[in-house]
């Protein structure tokens, strides 16, 4: 191999190492996506981004349910069931281990990290 070939190989190795370091830094500094999951029984009926403000409507066993997502938190704001306990749970954030559960509707809303 000539000196030109060695320089070329050295440049290629340096560029590859630089790209690898940049990719590692981006992966270590990027925040995982905050996701919410709505389950009806065993079936996932909705996944949503907790970072995006929105309102979602869906049906359960007993009736309609409305979920509000705002400021990286979520809560049930309206539900057609006899006791309304899921509305009383209030705001849940992405770090909470406790899901919102509506037993009459068979609905569970929880957070997950992607």
DANORFEN-V624211 format. One line per field, one symbol per residue. burial: # if it has 9 or more other ideal C-beta (glycine too) atoms within 8 Angstrom, else .. A space follows every 50 residues. Layout:
burial->???
This chain:
burial->.....#..#........................#######.....#.### .....#.#.#.########...####..#.#....##.#..###....## .#.########...
